[in-house]
Amino acid sequence: MMYQFPEGFVWGAATSAYQIEGAWQADGKGVSIWDEFSHTPGRIADGSTGDVACDHYHRWREDIALMQQLGLRAYRFSINWTRIFPQGTGSVNQAGLDFYSRLVDGLLAAGITPFVSLYHWDLPQALQASGGWASRATVAAFANFADTMVRHLGDRVQHWITINEPWVISVLGNEWGIHAPGKQDRRTALTVAHHLLLAHGQAVPALRATRSDAQVGIVLNLSPCTPASPSAADYTTYRQSDGGLNRWFLDALYRQSYPTDLLHDAIQAGYITSPDLPFAFPGDLQQISVPTDFLGINYYTRHIARSTAIPETDNLPATVIPAPPSEHTDMGWEVYPQGLAETLLQVHLGYRPPRIYITENGASYGDGPDAAGVVNDTRRIAYLHQHLQAAHHALSLGVPLAGYFAWSLMDNFEWDRGYAQRFGLVYVDYASQQRIPKASAAWYRQVIAANALPEV
Ligand code: FCB
């Protein structure tokens, strides 16, 4: 079968500010929750920080040249809020605006379309000090930040992403505490999730007020969930994981409601006392469900739902899948390409976003340069190939998929995992800051040039 993609299909790669920029104190930048978190001993697996990262703040010209070498048509990056508003609100730091303005000009001169994410996790610490995303004031601060950015870049940037992965921000950052700001409180996480969605809902009209032609969307990390066994306990866990990960956000955005089964669970568990969430005001869900131009989906793996309490009486093994034994990336994530087609199809059939972009997809494999200096990351090529086949299947089933962004352009700071996890198409030698395009970069270049997958 020939995997030819439709004309105009957007081929890109993605990064985020904290993961690549470094220069954490340069030119008037403020402190973000990730600066604070990574500087706290014990938070990052390898004890590292994003202080220098890929030094992209100083090497962006070289990085644009790399993108050109890959033949990228689009580049998704994020704005570090603390470069623009060091305190989150108040006066603007011109040097921060200038940095992103030059970057955008450089991209356009290279024929690369910028896709700008406004929030990829680096909340100003000054806002965290007054409650962060658990405070409704942060929503207004974000809308103001969005307004500022579109006023400065809107003449050149058409594609805007409001929030990246509200599930990760709320749950990993505020319930499990493994991401900044490191809180462990379920009620806070629920509040944060609502405010993130509301921030999206208010940023969309703020962006459009300045640029009526802006293309605006939000990015969700979605995973198909599967019960690990046919036991009732695993089905309950399945319902809850699918609900928390996928339905909570999709229902709010596209159906103007939160899933009733999860509201009921939250009441049962004592986090809330009625289905009217105490932190949700009348009209919030209307704002949250503002029509958008596209949905961004980040897909990496599926989730197998296993109950921690399988009753003996079920008389079933705790886990009957995965079968056959599957491959896992260095993150420990199962390689499950059919889950991408499944996710795309479910979202299309259930929620009908007008357009979908795969805004992240990729794999962590630690391959480094061999004696000849070549990085032969064949497992990454296989991963990308299989997932692009799945994306193509979704297209042939009628999913309005408009583009694909590989995660990531280059190896970078992988949050709580530090630098040990390498997701890049380009290898980064952090000591010398040398960039070495991997075999997957050459492979991806071919895909983009042909607008098709190579025969295998
Ligand atoms: C996603 C994040 C991205 C990157 C990948 C591996 O959750 O959006 O920044 O860390 O995972």
Boltz pocket constraint, residues with backbone or C-beta under 6 A from the ligand:
constraints:
  - pocket:
      binder: B
      contacts: [[A, 16], [A, 19], [A, 164], [A, 165], [A, 168], [A, 221], [A, 298], [A, 360], [A, 407], [A, 413], [A, 414], [A, 415], [A, 423]]
      max_distance: 6.0
